[in-house]
Amino acid sequence: MFYDELREAVSYFKKEPEGVNAMCEIMREFERKSENKGRRQGRAEGRVEGRAEGRAEGRAEGRTEERETIMRNLYAKGMDCPAIAEVTGQTSAQVEAFFKAR
């Protein structure tokens, strides 16, 4: 049925210089497309990971800033460092170091 056509095509791509060159070009194009697809997938994964890391860092910074604001407000109201540490979940040493650094 198609065996004769298939046999002729295989013979052309294996034995004829033009066929060998055509097959090599087809394989190079296939390789380029595969590499490009892999790069696109890698970039997309990298963007997703980068966004997730950025969000996590932003949330952590926001919590730190909020905690520092609370500590400053409590200190301004006259609360001592051990009490501020208890309210904010910090150690007394961390609270004292925060106010010494200011």
Chimera marker file (.cmm) of the C-alpha trace (Angstrom):
<marker_set name="trace">
<marker id="1" x="0.000" y="0.000" z="0.000" r="1" g="1" b="0" radius="0.5"/>
<marker id="2" x="2.206" y="2.878" z="1.260" r="1" g="1" b="0" radius="0.5"/>
<marker id="3" x="5.238" y="0.670" z="1.726" r="1" g="1" b="0" radius="0.5"/>
<marker id="4" x="6.709" y="1.501" z="-1.648" r="1" g="1" b="0" radius="0.5"/>
<marker id="5" x="6.345" y="5.241" z="-1.049" r="1" g="1" b="0" radius="0.5"/>
<marker id="6" x="7.773" y="4.899" z="2.450" r="1" g="1" b="0" radius="0.5"/>
<marker id="7" x="10.696" y="2.842" z="1.186" r="1" g="1" b="0" radius="0.5"/>
<marker id="8" x="11.468" y="5.469" z="-1.483" r="1" g="1" b="0" radius="0.5"/>
<marker id="9" x="11.307" y="8.312" z="1.059" r="1" g="1" b="0" radius="0.5"/>
<marker id="10" x="13.593" y="6.507" z="3.500" r="1" g="1" b="0" radius="0.5"/>
<marker id="11" x="16.028" y="5.707" z="0.706" r="1" g="1" b="0" radius="0.5"/>
<marker id="12" x="16.025" y="9.369" z="-0.388" r="1" g="1" b="0" radius="0.5"/>
<marker id="13" x="16.696" y="10.683" z="3.141" r="1" g="1" b="0" radius="0.5"/>
<marker id="14" x="19.409" y="8.087" z="3.793" r="1" g="1" b="0" radius="0.5"/>
<marker id="15" x="21.257" y="7.856" z="0.481" r="1" g="1" b="0" radius="0.5"/>
<marker id="16" x="20.789" y="11.025" z="-1.557" r="1" g="1" b="0" radius="0.5"/>
<marker id="17" x="22.939" y="14.031" z="-0.530" r="1" g="1" b="0" radius="0.5"/>
<marker id="18" x="19.947" y="16.383" z="-0.860" r="1" g="1" b="0" radius="0.5"/>
<marker id="19" x="17.848" y="14.044" z="1.276" r="1" g="1" b="0" radius="0.5"/>
<marker id="20" x="20.531" y="13.805" z="3.964" r="1" g="1" b="0" radius="0.5"/>
<marker id="21" x="20.838" y="17.597" z="4.005" r="1" g="1" b="0" radius="0.5"/>
<marker id="22" x="17.062" y="17.986" z="4.175" r="1" g="1" b="0" radius="0.5"/>
<marker id="23" x="16.846" y="15.540" z="7.084" r="1" g="1" b="0" radius="0.5"/>
<marker id="24" x="19.687" y="17.323" z="8.899" r="1" g="1" b="0" radius="0.5"/>
<marker id="25" x="17.909" y="20.655" z="8.483" r="1" g="1" b="0" radius="0.5"/>
<marker id="26" x="14.644" y="19.155" z="9.726" r="1" g="1" b="0" radius="0.5"/>
<marker id="27" x="16.435" y="17.802" z="12.803" r="1" g="1" b="0" radius="0.5"/>
<marker id="28" x="18.162" y="21.166" z="13.452" r="1" g="1" b="0" radius="0.5"/>
<marker id="29" x="14.811" y="22.952" z="13.257" r="1" g="1" b="0" radius="0.5"/>
<marker id="30" x="13.270" y="20.397" z="15.595" r="1" g="1" b="0" radius="0.5"/>
<marker id="31" x="16.123" y="20.932" z="18.055" r="1" g="1" b="0" radius="0.5"/>
<marker id="32" x="15.766" y="24.749" z="17.887" r="1" g="1" b="0" radius="0.5"/>
<marker id="33" x="12.029" y="24.525" z="18.531" r="1" g="1" b="0" radius="0.5"/>
<marker id="34" x="12.599" y="22.141" z="21.437" r="1" g="1" b="0" radius="0.5"/>
<marker id="35" x="15.219" y="24.429" z="22.980" r="1" g="1" b="0" radius="0.5"/>
<marker id="36" x="12.978" y="27.467" z="22.576" r="1" g="1" b="0" radius="0.5"/>
<marker id="37" x="10.083" y="25.640" z="24.176" r="1" g="1" b="0" radius="0.5"/>
<marker id="38" x="12.296" y="24.634" z="27.093" r="1" g="1" b="0" radius="0.5"/>
<marker id="39" x="13.538" y="28.203" z="27.503" r="1" g="1" b="0" radius="0.5"/>
<marker id="40" x="9.983" y="29.560" z="27.495" r="1" g="1" b="0" radius="0.5"/>
<marker id="41" x="8.925" y="27.021" z="30.096" r="1" g="1" b="0" radius="0.5"/>
<marker id="42" x="11.981" y="27.797" z="32.218" r="1" g="1" b="0" radius="0.5"/>
<marker id="43" x="11.342" y="31.534" z="32.045" r="1" g="1" b="0" radius="0.5"/>
<marker id="44" x="7.687" y="31.073" z="32.976" r="1" g="1" b="0" radius="0.5"/>
<marker id="45" x="8.622" y="28.892" z="35.946" r="1" g="1" b="0" radius="0.5"/>
<marker id="46" x="11.265" y="31.408" z="36.984" r="1" g="1" b="0" radius="0.5"/>
<marker id="47" x="8.759" y="34.260" z="36.871" r="1" g="1" b="0" radius="0.5"/>
<marker id="48" x="6.286" y="32.315" z="39.003" r="1" g="1" b="0" radius="0.5"/>
<marker id="49" x="8.975" y="31.455" z="41.559" r="1" g="1" b="0" radius="0.5"/>
<marker id="50" x="10.265" y="35.031" z="41.559" r="1" g="1" b="0" radius="0.5"/>
<marker id="51" x="6.810" y="36.455" z="42.161" r="1" g="1" b="0" radius="0.5"/>
<marker id="52" x="6.166" y="34.023" z="44.988" r="1" g="1" b="0" radius="0.5"/>
<marker id="53" x="9.491" y="34.879" z="46.618" r="1" g="1" b="0" radius="0.5"/>
<marker id="54" x="8.815" y="38.596" z="46.152" r="1" g="1" b="0" radius="0.5"/>
<marker id="55" x="5.401" y="38.312" z="47.772" r="1" g="1" b="0" radius="0.5"/>
<marker id="56" x="6.812" y="36.355" z="50.702" r="1" g="1" b="0" radius="0.5"/>
<marker id="57" x="9.594" y="38.895" z="51.214" r="1" g="1" b="0" radius="0.5"/>
<marker id="58" x="7.117" y="41.763" z="50.958" r="1" g="1" b="0" radius="0.5"/>
<marker id="59" x="4.813" y="40.200" z="53.539" r="1" g="1" b="0" radius="0.5"/>
<marker id="60" x="7.749" y="39.601" z="55.888" r="1" g="1" b="0" radius="0.5"/>
<marker id="61" x="8.916" y="43.198" z="55.497" r="1" g="1" b="0" radius="0.5"/>
<marker id="62" x="5.379" y="44.437" z="56.096" r="1" g="1" b="0" radius="0.5"/>
<marker id="63" x="5.080" y="42.399" z="59.297" r="1" g="1" b="0" radius="0.5"/>
<marker id="64" x="8.445" y="43.715" z="60.489" r="1" g="1" b="0" radius="0.5"/>
<marker id="65" x="7.466" y="47.314" z="59.750" r="1" g="1" b="0" radius="0.5"/>
<marker id="66" x="4.132" y="46.866" z="61.514" r="1" g="1" b="0" radius="0.5"/>
<marker id="67" x="5.834" y="45.321" z="64.553" r="1" g="1" b="0" radius="0.5"/>
<marker id="68" x="8.305" y="48.223" z="64.680" r="1" g="1" b="0" radius="0.5"/>
<marker id="69" x="5.468" y="50.755" z="64.445" r="1" g="1" b="0" radius="0.5"/>
<marker id="70" x="3.659" y="49.042" z="67.300" r="1" g="1" b="0" radius="0.5"/>
<marker id="71" x="6.845" y="49.011" z="69.398" r="1" g="1" b="0" radius="0.5"/>
<marker id="72" x="7.404" y="52.737" z="68.768" r="1" g="1" b="0" radius="0.5"/>
<marker id="73" x="3.784" y="53.546" z="69.639" r="1" g="1" b="0" radius="0.5"/>
<marker id="74" x="3.881" y="51.499" z="72.834" r="1" g="1" b="0" radius="0.5"/>
<marker id="75" x="7.189" y="53.097" z="73.840" r="1" g="1" b="0" radius="0.5"/>
<marker id="76" x="5.743" y="56.554" z="73.173" r="1" g="1" b="0" radius="0.5"/>
<marker id="77" x="2.824" y="55.684" z="75.493" r="1" g="1" b="0" radius="0.5"/>
<marker id="78" x="5.340" y="54.967" z="78.248" r="1" g="1" b="0" radius="0.5"/>
<marker id="79" x="5.452" y="51.173" z="78.161" r="1" g="1" b="0" radius="0.5"/>
<marker id="80" x="8.763" y="49.619" z="79.198" r="1" g="1" b="0" radius="0.5"/>
<marker id="81" x="10.824" y="47.261" z="77.022" r="1" g="1" b="0" radius="0.5"/>
<marker id="82" x="9.894" y="43.970" z="78.769" r="1" g="1" b="0" radius="0.5"/>
<marker id="83" x="6.180" y="44.772" z="78.406" r="1" g="1" b="0" radius="0.5"/>
<marker id="84" x="6.651" y="45.744" z="74.750" r="1" g="1" b="0" radius="0.5"/>
<marker id="85" x="8.526" y="42.473" z="74.187" r="1" g="1" b="0" radius="0.5"/>
<marker id="86" x="5.648" y="40.515" z="75.701" r="1" g="1" b="0" radius="0.5"/>
<marker id="87" x="3.033" y="42.275" z="73.565" r="1" g="1" b="0" radius="0.5"/>
<marker id="88" x="4.981" y="42.019" z="70.276" r="1" g="1" b="0" radius="0.5"/>
<marker id="89" x="6.425" y="38.528" z="70.734" r="1" g="1" b="0" radius="0.5"/>
<marker id="90" x="10.008" y="39.813" z="70.682" r="1" g="1" b="0" radius="0.5"/>
<marker id="91" x="12.652" y="39.251" z="73.334" r="1" g="1" b="0" radius="0.5"/>
<marker id="92" x="13.563" y="42.083" z="75.669" r="1" g="1" b="0" radius="0.5"/>
<marker id="93" x="17.018" y="42.146" z="74.081" r="1" g="1" b="0" radius="0.5"/>
<marker id="94" x="15.506" y="42.569" z="70.589" r="1" g="1" b="0" radius="0.5"/>
<marker id="95" x="13.280" y="45.430" z="71.772" r="1" g="1" b="0" radius="0.5"/>
<marker id="96" x="16.164" y="47.147" z="73.574" r="1" g="1" b="0" radius="0.5"/>
<marker id="97" x="18.418" y="46.728" z="70.523" r="1" g="1" b="0" radius="0.5"/>
<marker id="98" x="15.702" y="48.231" z="68.313" r="1" g="1" b="0" radius="0.5"/>
<marker id="99" x="15.453" y="51.343" z="70.468" r="1" g="1" b="0" radius="0.5"/>
<marker id="100" x="19.233" y="51.667" z="70.836" r="1" g="1" b="0" radius="0.5"/>
<marker id="101" x="19.635" y="51.556" z="67.037" r="1" g="1" b="0" radius="0.5"/>
<marker id="102" x="17.235" y="54.484" z="66.599" r="1" g="1" b="0" radius="0.5"/>
<link id1="1" id2="2" r="1" g="1" b="0" radius="0.2"/>
<link id1="2" id2="3" r="1" g="1" b="0" radius="0.2"/>
<link id1="3" id2="4" r="1" g="1" b="0" radius="0.2"/>
<link id1="4" id2="5" r="1" g="1" b="0" radius="0.2"/>
<link id1="5" id2="6" r="1" g="1" b="0" radius="0.2"/>
<link id1="6" id2="7" r="1" g="1" b="0" radius="0.2"/>
<link id1="7" id2="8" r="1" g="1" b="0" radius="0.2"/>
<link id1="8" id2="9" r="1" g="1" b="0" radius="0.2"/>
<link id1="9" id2="10" r="1" g="1" b="0" radius="0.2"/>
<link id1="10" id2="11" r="1" g="1" b="0" radius="0.2"/>
<link id1="11" id2="12" r="1" g="1" b="0" radius="0.2"/>
<link id1="12" id2="13" r="1" g="1" b="0" radius="0.2"/>
<link id1="13" id2="14" r="1" g="1" b="0" radius="0.2"/>
<link id1="14" id2="15" r="1" g="1" b="0" radius="0.2"/>
<link id1="15" id2="16" r="1" g="1" b="0" radius="0.2"/>
<link id1="16" id2="17" r="1" g="1" b="0" radius="0.2"/>
<link id1="17" id2="18" r="1" g="1" b="0" radius="0.2"/>
<link id1="18" id2="19" r="1" g="1" b="0" radius="0.2"/>
<link id1="19" id2="20" r="1" g="1" b="0" radius="0.2"/>
<link id1="20" id2="21" r="1" g="1" b="0" radius="0.2"/>
<link id1="21" id2="22" r="1" g="1" b="0" radius="0.2"/>
<link id1="22" id2="23" r="1" g="1" b="0" radius="0.2"/>
<link id1="23" id2="24" r="1" g="1" b="0" radius="0.2"/>
<link id1="24" id2="25" r="1" g="1" b="0" radius="0.2"/>
<link id1="25" id2="26" r="1" g="1" b="0" radius="0.2"/>
<link id1="26" id2="27" r="1" g="1" b="0" radius="0.2"/>
<link id1="27" id2="28" r="1" g="1" b="0" radius="0.2"/>
<link id1="28" id2="29" r="1" g="1" b="0" radius="0.2"/>
<link id1="29" id2="30" r="1" g="1" b="0" radius="0.2"/>
<link id1="30" id2="31" r="1" g="1" b="0" radius="0.2"/>
<link id1="31" id2="32" r="1" g="1" b="0" radius="0.2"/>
<link id1="32" id2="33" r="1" g="1" b="0" radius="0.2"/>
<link id1="33" id2="34" r="1" g="1" b="0" radius="0.2"/>
<link id1="34" id2="35" r="1" g="1" b="0" radius="0.2"/>
<link id1="35" id2="36" r="1" g="1" b="0" radius="0.2"/>
<link id1="36" id2="37" r="1" g="1" b="0" radius="0.2"/>
<link id1="37" id2="38" r="1" g="1" b="0" radius="0.2"/>
<link id1="38" id2="39" r="1" g="1" b="0" radius="0.2"/>
<link id1="39" id2="40" r="1" g="1" b="0" radius="0.2"/>
<link id1="40" id2="41" r="1" g="1" b="0" radius="0.2"/>
<link id1="41" id2="42" r="1" g="1" b="0" radius="0.2"/>
<link id1="42" id2="43" r="1" g="1" b="0" radius="0.2"/>
<link id1="43" id2="44" r="1" g="1" b="0" radius="0.2"/>
<link id1="44" id2="45" r="1" g="1" b="0" radius="0.2"/>
<link id1="45" id2="46" r="1" g="1" b="0" radius="0.2"/>
<link id1="46" id2="47" r="1" g="1" b="0" radius="0.2"/>
<link id1="47" id2="48" r="1" g="1" b="0" radius="0.2"/>
<link id1="48" id2="49" r="1" g="1" b="0" radius="0.2"/>
<link id1="49" id2="50" r="1" g="1" b="0" radius="0.2"/>
<link id1="50" id2="51" r="1" g="1" b="0" radius="0.2"/>
<link id1="51" id2="52" r="1" g="1" b="0" radius="0.2"/>
<link id1="52" id2="53" r="1" g="1" b="0" radius="0.2"/>
<link id1="53" id2="54" r="1" g="1" b="0" radius="0.2"/>
<link id1="54" id2="55" r="1" g="1" b="0" radius="0.2"/>
<link id1="55" id2="56" r="1" g="1" b="0" radius="0.2"/>
<link id1="56" id2="57" r="1" g="1" b="0" radius="0.2"/>
<link id1="57" id2="58" r="1" g="1" b="0" radius="0.2"/>
<link id1="58" id2="59" r="1" g="1" b="0" radius="0.2"/>
<link id1="59" id2="60" r="1" g="1" b="0" radius="0.2"/>
<link id1="60" id2="61" r="1" g="1" b="0" radius="0.2"/>
<link id1="61" id2="62" r="1" g="1" b="0" radius="0.2"/>
<link id1="62" id2="63" r="1" g="1" b="0" radius="0.2"/>
<link id1="63" id2="64" r="1" g="1" b="0" radius="0.2"/>
<link id1="64" id2="65" r="1" g="1" b="0" radius="0.2"/>
<link id1="65" id2="66" r="1" g="1" b="0" radius="0.2"/>
<link id1="66" id2="67" r="1" g="1" b="0" radius="0.2"/>
<link id1="67" id2="68" r="1" g="1" b="0" radius="0.2"/>
<link id1="68" id2="69" r="1" g="1" b="0" radius="0.2"/>
<link id1="69" id2="70" r="1" g="1" b="0" radius="0.2"/>
<link id1="70" id2="71" r="1" g="1" b="0" radius="0.2"/>
<link id1="71" id2="72" r="1" g="1" b="0" radius="0.2"/>
<link id1="72" id2="73" r="1" g="1" b="0" radius="0.2"/>
<link id1="73" id2="74" r="1" g="1" b="0" radius="0.2"/>
<link id1="74" id2="75" r="1" g="1" b="0" radius="0.2"/>
<link id1="75" id2="76" r="1" g="1" b="0" radius="0.2"/>
<link id1="76" id2="77" r="1" g="1" b="0" radius="0.2"/>
<link id1="77" id2="78" r="1" g="1" b="0" radius="0.2"/>
<link id1="78" id2="79" r="1" g="1" b="0" radius="0.2"/>
<link id1="79" id2="80" r="1" g="1" b="0" radius="0.2"/>
<link id1="80" id2="81" r="1" g="1" b="0" radius="0.2"/>
<link id1="81" id2="82" r="1" g="1" b="0" radius="0.2"/>
<link id1="82" id2="83" r="1" g="1" b="0" radius="0.2"/>
<link id1="83" id2="84" r="1" g="1" b="0" radius="0.2"/>
<link id1="84" id2="85" r="1" g="1" b="0" radius="0.2"/>
<link id1="85" id2="86" r="1" g="1" b="0" radius="0.2"/>
<link id1="86" id2="87" r="1" g="1" b="0" radius="0.2"/>
<link id1="87" id2="88" r="1" g="1" b="0" radius="0.2"/>
<link id1="88" id2="89" r="1" g="1" b="0" radius="0.2"/>
<link id1="89" id2="90" r="1" g="1" b="0" radius="0.2"/>
<link id1="90" id2="91" r="1" g="1" b="0" radius="0.2"/>
<link id1="91" id2="92" r="1" g="1" b="0" radius="0.2"/>
<link id1="92" id2="93" r="1" g="1" b="0" radius="0.2"/>
<link id1="93" id2="94" r="1" g="1" b="0" radius="0.2"/>
<link id1="94" id2="95" r="1" g="1" b="0" radius="0.2"/>
<link id1="95" id2="96" r="1" g="1" b="0" radius="0.2"/>
<link id1="96" id2="97" r="1" g="1" b="0" radius="0.2"/>
<link id1="97" id2="98" r="1" g="1" b="0" radius="0.2"/>
<link id1="98" id2="99" r="1" g="1" b="0" radius="0.2"/>
<link id1="99" id2="100" r="1" g="1" b="0" radius="0.2"/>
<link id1="100" id2="101" r="1" g="1" b="0" radius="0.2"/>
<link id1="101" id2="102" r="1" g="1" b="0" radius="0.2"/>
</marker_set>
